[in-house]
Amino acid sequence: MRLKQLEVQGFKSFPHRTVVAFAPGLTAIVGPNGCGKSNVVDAIRWVLGEQSPRLLRGAQMDDVLFKGSDQVPPSNVAEVSLTLEVGDLSNRLDGLEEGSVVAEVLRQCTEVKVTRRLYRSGEAEYLMNGRPCRLRDITEMFLGSGVGARSYSIIEQGRVEQLIVAKPEERRVWIEEAAGTTLFRSRKLAAERKMERTRENLQRVADILRELDRQLNYMRRLAKRAEQARATEMEIRELEAILAVRERERLSEDIAEKERKLGELDAALRAARERLGEVECSLDQYRTKERDALAAWNEAKQQRMRLDVEVEALVQQIALAQRERQEGAVRRGAVEAELEATQRQLANLREHRLAEALRRGEVARAVLNLEFLLGQALRAYKIEQVKLASLQSALSASRDEELQLRQQRSELENQARNLSRTRDDLARARTLLSKEIQDASAQLSATELELIRHRSRSFKLELELADLSHLRDCKLEAVEALKRELSLVRKEKDVVADEVLRMQSRLETLEELRRRYEGFKPGVQKLMLGENGTRLARAVVADVIQVPADLERAVAAALGELVQCLIVENREGTLAAVRRLKEEGLGRGAFIALGDPVNNGARLWDGNGDMKPLAELVTVKETYRPVVERLLAHVALVPKLEDALRWQQSLHGDYLLVTPAGETIDQRGVVTGGTEQSLGEEFLARGRRVQELTEQLHQKNSELQEKQKLYDEVRRRAEAEEQALRQLEQSVRDCSVQLLSLRKDIDRFAAARKTVMDRIEHAVLELRRVHEQLAETQLALRSVTEELSSLSELDVTVQPRRHVLEQQAEVVEKRSELLDRQIRDLELRLATQRERHEALVRTLTRLEQEEIALAERQRSLEAGIRDALEKTNEAGRTLGDLSARRSQLEQDLEQLRLAEERHQRMVEEIGKERLAAEKEVQALAGQVELYREGKMKAELEVVELRGQMEHLRQTVQERCGCALEDLPTRPTEESDEELRGKLKELRSFLEKIGTVGSGVMEELRETEERAAFLRTQRADLEQSLKDVQSTIERLERTSRGKFLTTLEAVQREFSAVVPRLFGGGEGRLVLTDPNDLANSGVEIVVRPPGKRLEAVGLLSGGEKALAAVALIFALFAWHPSPFCILDEVDAPLDDANVARFMELVREMSQNSQFIVITHNKRTMQAAHRLYGVTMQQPGVSTLLAVELR
């Protein structure tokens, strides 16, 4: 196997397609640091299957993609292809999978091209001779050949040091690679994984078999219990049949007894209802009279209450008007008094301010006069001092020699120049200070104007804040009132909603009774409810007819059992329904077809005005009108039973007379009557009650909607008021914030005014000081000039004038002392006057502020007086009108009280008569209700007994498969209790053994077959496990033998290579655990020339590199790899060691290709071909080839 060619594109720093051709022998790759030399090694390692980005000098795998540069865009795919001449490798086909890509390639080709691609999206692919393959195929092809991503054939930067510092167990891998046992290791690992999977499968099969054994035992028990259950069920059916026959006989007897009792209760109920009807008629008359009287009384009471409310309102209005008038008078008096006091205070304040202003002017003039006098005194003092100094200087000059006079003249000239400059500076300072005083005065005027304006605004805002606070309090009271009203309306709405819910519940109950045809015959229920959504009848007569409440009893009496008559489509429907009743044993029923003609015959009521056809007094759905007209064709309604008896003698043919009380006379003269309420009347009343409840529910819903609208309106008003309250509160907050801001501005302007006044005062003092200094400087300058003149004269007459100068100096000194005393006195008086002036300025400022506030207060009080006078006059006029209205209302109220008392006495008299009638009605109603409840209870008991009979019939049909009547009577001496006890024991036994499905036997057979199959599979897996274990043991024996042979051979080569590389010394390889050849590591021991044997970790850097190279060369000597790549391995070696290193490389390059990346010139000289790597463009590597041989 030999490297032929490397193609790189988009990999790291090689964006363009770059081809590196490898010739036999030694190839060197050179270039400066960072140009991409090591990327060639990374490309070879990557295409051989390296999966660690760290070993490729990256953080993640997509770091191998070209990232782009300033001129070249990034690559979306990295592709590296490595072409190898493999020759004949048929001996390597034994360990490869049959039909794999690598096996077919090695069988057919002598040249293999391995390609690896990585896309920026993360997708990757491997190719072998252009055919897709797996990473595993590439790895297996090179196993045992010494070639691989991490084998000793590729030694990159830092790998030499890693080999030295590696653990002994890690060095063992290199020996195994040289021994060719990596393929065995791979196969062993595959066999161990297969063995592990086999064990897992075996364990899984064992678990399944254990579970199946438990299931088989359970299913066998189930099969046995199934046989017991069948026998028990047969015995239970026989006992149930005997008990069912006895239950049938008992229920028949109970039904007959209950029906007899029901007849007795029916007769008693009719009598009680008849008496109740008579008393209720009297009670209705009393109630009518009482309602009329009560209505008149309520009307009088309401009128009186309205007048009471109106009078009370007038009283409150009168009191309010009086209180407002009194309060207005009091407020006006208080405001007038306060106005007079304010006016007096304002006048006094103005007089005081004028007086203080005059005083301030006097003090200011005094201050200016004192300042002027002080300035004159100071100037005179300075002049005297200057003169005194001049005289003293002159005296001193006269005593000195001429040289001293000349020096003094020179000093005086310098002093004159300095004084001139000082004079000019002080003049400029005086100009600047005057301008500053003018600017500050203008600023002070503007500040005082702003201060007055802000104080005025602050006063207005305080008034506005008081008004807003008052409005907010009023709005808060309104909101609270609306909340109370909202709570009241909510309670009323909830009461109506509860009534709606109760009525809905009652309506749903009635509709449910109608829908289920509760109380109707079983046949009617069965035919109307139908099965599977089909019904043989269209409707029941009770459902299609609507009867007024006062005619329900008459219609029920006229129809009788026909109230439950079923309406069918035609006669065929009638036949089908009857047949259904017979087939299912549902009793009897009445039917009427829609298509039958109506035979009215003669009209009984013709000529009898009080006799009315009953069919015309009821409301019927148009579809069913013919049916009702047939049923009521000869039925007439008469007012009373006496009329019916009188008219009955003159009637002929088929007829039926009925009264509103339910009394009937037929054509045979049979009279039926009484007070009992029939089921037909109850059925007819259900529809009426449903309709009445529907109408009442509609009214209540309307009322609820009105309450909801009222609630929404009140809530909307409350929300609007709350919103207005929030706005007022926000206005109060805003006004408060504005007021606070204004107060801060006032404080700021006051501070600014004080600052400006301080500036003005400071500037005035500074200006005064400048004036004084300027005057002093001018005097000094004149004095210096005079002194210069004097000095000129003194040059000739020094001696004669010395005595005169002494006298002058004495006189000047006395005058200076006198001026000094005057100056101190003037300064003291000036300080006193200045303090008085400042106090007067502050007083005037305060008085101006108070005057402005009092003026504003005076205007406010005058406006308040005018408002109070208008309100007092208006309250007086309103009070007169209200008093007249109150007198008239009190007269009307007295008349209404008399009328109310008269109506109240009438109501009480009628109420006593009504209460007596109500007590009798209550007693009779209680009796009727008692009878009715007894009857309903009896009916329910009958229905329940019949339901029990029906349930028994259905149970027998289901359990025994025959009708209840067909069960034979089996004589037995055992009682019912004994039979039930025995049945209970059998059922308990059956429940104990449980219900067993019918497919238990089939499931048992299938489970036994599956268990047998799994036992066969378990035996196969156990045999497979033994075969794999045998294979692993064989591979371990072979690997140990090869490893030991290779270690001995590499040891010999290593012992021979170390003296050649080190120039002497010795080295050897030692097993760390000779007793465990399968896992023992390999330790390197080297003794350089002149040193003792040392562990490799104790060697120097160069010695470590030589030791690692020695091991690599020893491996190559024993098991030459097709090629070897060394990346800067010679970097830590000196020239002598490089020479010995290259000598070995040249020898080994005879059998293997060597590719060396180096910076060493000696290594370059030994190469057969040289590749130079440069970066002509930043970030883009370029390859240049040079053939040296």
SEKOL-791160 format. One record per residue (C-alpha): x, y, z; residue in three letters. Coordinates in steps of 0.2 Angstrom, whole numbers, plus 5000, padded with zeros to 4 digits. Each point is the difference from the previous one (the first is absolute). Layout:
BEGIN
XYZALA...
***
This chain:
BEGIN
500050005000MET500750174995ARG499450185000LEU499750064983LYS499150175001GLN499150125012LEU498650114993GLU499450145012VAL498650134997GLN499150115012GLY501049935014PHE500750125013LYS501250124991SER499849914983PHE498450084992PRO500549954982HIS500449824994ARG501749965004THR500949834995VAL501549935009VAL500949864991ALA501049885011PHE501549924992ALA501049855008PRO501350055012GLY500150165011LEU498850154997THR500350165009ALA498750145003ILE500750165005VAL499450185003GLY499950145012PRO499049985016ASN498150024998GLY500049974981CYS499049845001GLY501349865000LYS499249905014SER498350014992ASN500749874987VAL500249885015VAL498350055007ASP499349964983ALA500749834999ILE499549965018ARG498250064996TRP499849904985VAL500549855009LEU498650025012GLY500550115014GLU498550055010GLN500750115014SER500050194995PRO501350035014ARG501349884992LEU499750104984LEU500450165009ARG498250065001GLY498650035012ALA498649914989GLN500049914984MET499450144988ASP501750095005ASP500849904986VAL498950104987LEU500950154992PHE499450155009LYS500350124986GLY501250154999SER499950184994ASP500149944981GLN499449825001VAL498249965006PRO499849865013PRO499749824993SER498449915003ASN500849834999VAL501749925005ALA500649864989GLU501649895002VAL500549854989SER501449885003LEU500649894986THR500949845005LEU500849864990GLU499549855010VAL500649864989GLY499449825003ASP499150005017LEU499049844998SER500749935016ASN499150145009ARG498249954994LEU499849865013ASP499650125014GLY498850124990LEU498149994998GLU499549904985GLU499250134987GLY500750155009SER500750154989VAL501849975007VAL499949824995ALA499450034983GLU501350144997VAL501549905006LEU499449854990ARG499950104984GLN501250145001CYS501950035003THR499750195003GLU498950075013VAL499450185001LYS499250045017VAL499050165001THR499250095014ARG498850154999ARG499350125013LEU498750134996TYR499650165010ARG498349945003SER500849865011GLY499749854987GLU501549894997ALA500449864988GLU501449874997TYR500449934983LEU501149864994MET500450004982ASN498550124997GLY498849885009ARG499250055016PRO500749905015CYS500050015019ARG501450065012LEU500149825006ARG500449944983ASP501550124999ILE500649965017THR499949814997GLU501050024984MET501550075009PHE499949895016LEU501649915003GLY501050094986SER500750145011GLY499050134991VAL498650095009GLY499550175007ALA500849965017ARG501449884995SER501950025001TYR500050044981SER499550185004ILE501050095013ILE499450195000GLU500650145011GLN500049965018GLY499749814997ARG501849965004VAL499950085018GLU498349915002GLN500849834996LEU501350035014ILE498850065013VAL498649884995ALA499549865012LYS500849834997PRO498349934995GLU499850134987GLU501749964993ARG499449824998ARG498850054986VAL501550044989TRP500849835003ILE498349924996GLU499950104984GLU501749944995ALA499549825005ALA498550024989GLY498949955014THR498950154999THR498949914987LEU499949865013PHE499550125014ARG498750084989SER499349824996ARG500149965018LYS499050165005LEU498749954987ALA499949835006ALA499850065018GLU498750124995ARG499149854991LYS500249905015MET499350135011GLU498550024989ARG499849815000THR500050005019ARG498750145000GLU498949904988ASN500349845010LEU499550105016GLN498550074991ARG499549834994VAL500249935017ALA498950145007ASP498749974987ILE500049815004LEU499850035018ARG498550124997GLU499349874988LEU500249865013ASP499050115012ARG498750034987GLN499849824996LEU499849955018ASN498750145002TYR499149954984MET499949825005ARG499250065016ARG498850114990LEU499549854989ALA499549905015LYS499150145007ARG499050024984ALA499349835001GLU499550035018GLN499250174995ALA498949924987ARG499349875011ALA499650135014THR499250114987GLU498849864995MET499549975018GLU499850195003ILE498850014985ARG498949865007GLU499850095017LEU499750164992GLU498649934990ALA499149935015ILE500250165009LEU499350094985ALA498449905000VAL499850035018ARG500350194998GLU498850014985ARG498649935011GLU500450125014ARG500050154989LEU498349954992SER499249995017GLU500850175006ASP499450094984ILE498249945002ALA500150065019GLU500750174995LYS498750034986GLU498649965012ARG500750135013LYS500350124985LEU498149994996GLY499550055018GLU501250155000LEU499350064984ASP498250005006ALA500650105016ALA501050124990LEU498550044988ARG498950045015ALA501350125008ALA500350094984ARG498150034998GLU499950095017ARG501650094996LEU499350074984GLY498550085009GLU501050085014VAL501350074987GLU498650084991CYS499550105015SER501950045004LEU500250074983ASP498550125003GLN500850065016TYR501750024992ARG499350104986THR499150125013LYS501650015010GLU501150044985ARG498950144995ASP499950075018ALA501949975002LEU500350094983ALA499050155006ALA500950005017TRP501749984991ASN499650144988GLU499550125015ALA501549945009LYS501250044985GLN499250174998GLN500250045018ARG501849935000MET500450104985ARG499350165008LEU501049955016ASP501649994990VAL499650164991GLU499750095017VAL501549935007GLU501050064985ALA499250175002LEU500550015018VAL501849954996GLN500050134986GLN499350135012ILE501349965013ALA501350004987LEU499550174994ALA499950075017GLN501749935005ARG500850064983GLU499250175003ARG500750015018GLN501749934995GLU500050124986GLY499750155012ALA501349935012VAL501349974986ARG499650184993ARG500250085017GLY501649905003ALA500750044983VAL499550195002GLU500950005017ALA501549924992GLU499950124986LEU500050155011GLU501549925010ALA500949974984THR499750184994GLN500750075016ARG501449885000GLN500450044982LEU500050195004ALA501149985015ASN501149894990LEU500250134986ARG500350145013GLU501349895008HIS500849964983ARG500150194995LEU500850045017ALA501249864999GLU500450064982ALA500450185006LEU501049935014ARG501049894987ARG500350164990GLY500650095015GLU501249865005VAL500649984982ALA500450184999ARG500949995017ALA500949854994VAL500650094984LEU500550165010ASN501049895012LEU500849914986GLU500550164992PHE500750075016LEU500949845003LEU500750014983GLY500650175002GLN500849965017ALA500849854993LEU500750094985ARG500650145012ALA500849875011TYR500849914985LYS500750174994ILE500750045017GLU500749835002GLN500850024982VAL500650175005LYS500749945016LEU500949864991ALA500650124987SER500750115014LEU500849865009GLN500849944984SER500550184996ALA500850015017LEU500949834997SER500650054983ALA500750165007SER501049915012ARG500749884987ASP501350034987GLU499650054982GLU500049824995LEU498649965012GLN499050144993LEU500249944982ARG499549825006GLN498450085008GLN499650104984ARG500249834990SER498849915013GLU498850154999LEU499949994981GLU499749815001ASN498650035013GLN499350144988ALA499949874986ARG499249875011ASN498750125007LEU499650054982SER499749824996ARG499049985016THR498950154996ARG499649944982ASP499549835007ASP498950075014LEU499250114986ALA499549854990ARG499449915016ALA498950155004ARG499249994982THR499749815002LEU499250025017LEU498950144995SER499349894985LYS499849855012GLU499050115012ILE498950064986GLN499749824994ASP499749945017ALA498750145004SER499149954984ALA500049825005GLN499450045017LEU498550104993SER499549854988ALA500249885015THR498950105011GLU498750014986LEU500049814998GLU499949985019LEU498450115001ILE499249914985ARG500349835007HIS499350055017ARG498550064991SER499849834991ARG500349915016SER498650095009PHE498849964985LYS500549825000LEU499749985018GLU498250064998LEU499849884985GLU500749865010LEU498750045014ALA498650004987ASP500649834992LEU500149925017SER498250055004HIS499449934983LEU500949845003ARG499249985017ASP498350024992CYS500449884986LYS500649875013LEU498350015009GLU499149984983ALA501149854996VAL499649925017GLU498150034997ALA500149924983LEU500949855007LYS498749975013ARG498750024986GLU501049874989LEU500049885015SER498150015002LEU499749984982VAL501249854999ARG499049925015LYS498450024990GLU500749934985LYS500749855009ASP498249975008VAL499350004982VAL501449894993ALA499649875014ASP498250004996GLU500449974982VAL501249855004LEU498649935011ARG498750024986MET501249924987GLN500349865012SER498249975002ARG499750024981LEU501349874996GLU499349885012THR498250014992LEU500849994983GLU501049855005GLU498349925006LEU499250044984ARG501449934990ARG500149845009ARG498149995001TYR500149975019GLU498449925006GLY499449944983PHE499649824997LYS501649894997PRO499449974982GLY499850194997VAL501850035007GLN500749864989LYS499250054984LEU500350195002MET501849985006LEU500449874987GLY501649904997GLU501550044989ASN499250184996GLY498449934993THR498250025006ARG498449924995LEU498950145006ALA500150184995ARG499350085016ALA498949985015VAL498350095001VAL500550095017ALA501550084991ASP499150074985VAL498550085009ILE500150165010GLN498650025013VAL499650165010PRO500249975019ALA498250015004ASP499649864986LEU501449885005GLU498849895011ARG498650014987ALA501249944985VAL500849875011ALA498349935005ALA499450004982ALA501549914993LEU500349895015GLY501349874995GLU500150074983LEU501250145007VAL501349874998GLN499449954982CYS501449994988LEU499950084983ILE500649904985VAL500350044982GLU498749884993ASN499149835004ARG501549904995GLU500950105014GLY498649955012THR500249824996LEU501950015002ALA499950085017ALA498749885006VAL501149864994ARG501450075009ARG499150015016LEU499549824999LYS501749944995GLU500950095015GLU498649985012GLY499850185003LEU498250005005GLY498650094991ARG499950174991GLY498950114990ALA500450064982PHE499350124988ILE500550024982ALA500350174992LEU499249954983GLY498349945006ASP498550114995PRO499150115013VAL498249955003ASN499250155009ASN498149954998GLY498750115008ALA500550155010ARG499449985018LEU500150185004TRP499050074986ASP498650105008GLY500849995018ASN501050165003GLY500849955016ASP500649834993MET501750024991LYS501049874990PRO501549965010LEU501149974985ALA499950194996GLU500550055017LEU501749924999VAL501650054990THR500749864989VAL501449994988LYS499350024983GLU500849834994THR499049915014TYR498450105000ARG499049864991PRO500649875013VAL499350115014VAL498450044991GLU499749824999ARG500349975018LEU498950145006LEU498850004985ALA498549965011HIS500650095016VAL499150165006ALA500550115015LEU498550055011VAL500250135014PRO499349895014LYS499449825004LEU498250065002GLU500050074982ASP500749844994ALA498749895008LEU498650114994ARG500750004982TRP500449825000GLN498249954999GLN499850094983SER501649934992LEU500149854989HIS501449904992GLY501849995005ASP500550145012TYR501050055015LEU499650155011LEU501450065012VAL500150155012THR501550105004PRO500149915017ALA500349834990GLY498249935003GLU499449904985THR498349934993ILE500149884985ASP498649944989GLN499649865012ARG499650135014GLY501549945010VAL500650155011VAL501850015005THR500650135013GLY501150045015GLY501550095005THR501449884996GLU501450064988GLN500349874986SER501649964992LEU499350074984GLY499850175009GLU501849995006GLU500649964982PHE499150154993LEU500550115014ALA501949964996ARG499950094984GLY499150155007ARG501250015014ARG501549994988VAL499250144990GLN499750115015GLU501749975007LEU500750044983THR499150175000GLU500450045018GLN501849954996LEU500050124985HIS499350145011GLN501349975013LYS501450004987ASN499350164994SER500050075018GLU501849935002LEU500550094984GLN499350165007GLU500849975016LYS501649974991GLN499850164989LYS499750105016LEU501549925008TYR501150044985ASP499350185000GLU500450025018VAL501749924999ARG500350114984ARG499650155010ARG501049945015ALA501549974988GLU499750184992ALA500050085018GLU501549905005GLU500950064984GLN499550175004ALA500649985018LEU501749934993ARG500150154989GLN499650125014LEU501349915011GLU501250024986GLN499650184998SER500350025019VAL501749914998ARG500450104985ASP499550165009CYS501049955015SER501549964989VAL499950174992GLN499850095016LEU501549915007LEU501050044984SER499550185002LEU500550005018ARG501749934995LYS500150134986ASP499650145013ILE501449935012ASP501149994985ARG499750184994PHE500150065019ALA501749925001ALA500550074983ALA499550185005ARG501049985016LYS501549944990THR499850154988VAL499950125014MET501649925008ASP500850024983ARG499550184999ILE500650045018GLU501649914997HIS500250094983ALA499750175009VAL501249965014LEU501349954986GLU499650164990LEU500350105016ARG501649915003ARG500650034982VAL499550195002HIS501050015016GLU501549914992GLN499950104985LEU500050165010ALA501449945011GLU501049954984THR499850174992GLN500550095016LEU501549885001ALA500450034982LEU500050195003ARG501049985016SER501349904991VAL500150134986THR500250135013GLU501349905009GLU500949984984LEU500050194998SER500550035018SER501449874998LEU500650104985SER500150165011GLU500749905014LEU501549964990ASP500650185002VAL499150055017THR500049845011VAL500750075015GLN499150175001PRO498349924998ARG500249855012ARG499450105015HIS498550064991VAL499649824995LEU500149945018GLU498750135005GLN498949974986GLN500049815004ALA499650035018GLU498550114994VAL499449874988VAL500149865012GLU498950095013LYS498750044986ARG500149814995SER499649955018GLU498550125000LEU499449934984LEU500249825006ASP498850035015ARG498750094988GLN500149854988ILE499649875014ARG498550105006ASP499350024983LEU500249814996GLU499149965016LEU498550124996ARG500049934982LEU499949825005ALA498550045012THR499150104986GLN500349854987ARG499249885012GLU498550115002ARG499950024981HIS500049814998GLU498749975013ALA498950134992LEU500249924983VAL499449835007ARG498650085009THR499450094984LEU500149844990THR498949915013ARG498850155001LEU499849994981GLU499649825000GLN498750025014GLU499250154991GLU499849894984ILE499249865010ALA498850125009LEU499550084984ALA499649834992GLU499149955016ARG499050165000GLN499449974982ARG499549825005SER499050065015LEU499150134990GLU499549864987ALA499449895014GLY498950135008ILE499150034983ARG499849814998ASP499349985018ALA498850154998LEU499349924984GLU499849835008LYS499150075015THR498750094989ASN499749854990GLU499849895016ALA498750125006GLY499050004985ARG500149804999THR499449995019LEU498450104996GLY499549894986ASP500449845010LEU499050065015SER498450034989ALA500249834992ARG500249915017ARG498350075006SER499149944985GLN500749835001LEU499649985019GLU498250034996GLN500049874986ASP500949875012LEU498750015013GLU498649964988GLN501049854994LEU500349935017ARG498150005004LEU499749914983ALA501449875004GLU499349965017GLU498349974992ARG500749884987HIS501049915014GLN498549965010ARG499149934985MET501549894996VAL500149935017GLU498249955000GLU500149914983ILE501749925006GLY499249925015LYS498749924989GLU501349944987ARG501149935014LEU498649895006ALA499749944982ALA501949974998GLU500149895015LYS498649894994GLU500849994983VAL501749965008GLN499249865010ALA499149934985LEU501550024989ALA501149915013GLY498749865000GLN500050004980VAL501950005000GLU500049865013LEU498849894989TYR500950054984ARG501749965008GLU499349835005GLY499349974983LYS501750054992MET500949905012LYS498949854996ALA500250034981GLU501850015002LEU500049845010GLU499049924986VAL501250074987VAL501449945010GLU499349835002LEU499749994982ARG501750064997GLY500749865011GLN498949884990MET500750074984GLU501849995007HIS499749825005LEU499349964983ARG501550084991GLN501249915013THR499249844996VAL500150034982GLN501850045001GLU500549865012ARG498949864995CYS499650044982GLY498149995002CYS498550105005ALA499650025019LEU498349924997GLU500849854992ASP501049955015LEU499349845007PRO499649995019THR501249885008ARG499549945017PRO501350015013THR499949985019GLU501450145002GLU499550175005SER500450164991ASP501350055013GLU500849834999GLU500050014980LEU500750185001ARG501449945013GLY500549864988LYS500050124985LEU501050125010LYS501349875004GLU500149954982LEU500250174994ARG501350035013SER500949854995PHE499850064981LEU500750175005GLU501449925010LYS500649904985ILE499750154989GLY499450014982THR501049914987VAL500050044982GLY499549874987SER501750014991GLY501049945014VAL500449834993MET500550074983GLU501150135009GLU500849865010LEU500449904985ARG500850154991GLU501050045016THR500749825001GLU500650014982GLU500850175002ARG500949935016ALA500749854990ALA500650114986PHE500950125013LEU500949855008ARG500749954983THR500650184998GLN500850005017ARG501049844995ALA500650084984ASP500550165009LEU501049895013GLU500949914986GLN500450174992SER500750075016LEU501249855002LYS500650034982ASP500350185002VAL500949975017GLN501149874990SER500450134987THR500550135013ILE501249885008GLU500849954983ARG500250194996LEU500850035017GLU501249864998ARG500550064983THR500250185006SER501049955015ARG501249904989GLY500250144987LYS500250135013PHE501449915009LEU500949964984THR499950184994THR500550075017LEU501649895000GLU500450064982ALA499650185004VAL501149995015GLN501449934990ARG499850144987GLU499850135014PHE501649945008SER500950024983ALA499350174996VAL500350095016VAL501949994999PRO500050074982ARG498950155005LEU500850045016PHE501849964994GLY500149865014GLY499049955015GLY498749875000GLU498149985001GLY498749875003ARG498149975001LEU499349935016VAL498349935004LEU499150075015THR499249845004ASP500849854992PRO498749885008ASN498650094990ASP500550004982LEU498250054994ALA500050165010ASN501850045005SER500750174995GLY501750044993VAL501350115008GLU501550084992ILE501749995008VAL501450104992VAL501850025006ARG500950144990PRO501949994998PRO500950035017GLY498449995010LYS499149875010ARG498449924995LEU498650125002GLU498150004997ALA499650104985VAL499150135010GLY501650065008LEU500950034983LEU500350174993SER498950074986GLY501149954986GLY500349835008GLU498249975001LYS499850044982ALA501449884995LEU499249875011ALA498350024991ALA500850004983VAL500949845005ALA498449915004LEU499250064984ILE501549944990PHE500049845009ALA498249974996LEU500350044982PHE501549884999ALA498949865006TRP498450044991HIS500350134987PRO498450114997SER499750044982PRO500350185004PHE500650115015CYS499650185002ILE501150105012LEU499550185005ASP501550105006GLU500649855010VAL501850074998ASP499650175008ALA500749965017PRO501649924993LEU501750084998ASP501049984984ASP500949845005ALA498449915005ASN499250064984VAL501449924990ALA499849835009ARG498150024999PHE500050034981MET501249864997GLU498749885007LEU498650084990VAL501049984984ARG500249815004GLU498249975004MET499450114985SER500649854990GLN498549905005ASN498750135005SER499550174995GLN500550145012PHE499250175000ILE500950135011VAL499450175005ILE501650105005THR500950165002HIS501749925001ASN501150024985LYS500949835002ARG498349914999THR499650104984MET501649954992GLN499649825003ALA498350014992ALA499749934982HIS498550124997ARG499750165008LEU498350095002TYR499950185005GLY498550075009VAL499750194999THR498650125002MET500050124985GLN498350065006GLN499650025019PRO499249845006GLY500249904984VAL501349874999SER501049964983THR501049854996LEU501650004990LEU500949844995ALA501949984997VAL500849844994GLU501849985008LEU500549834993ARG
***
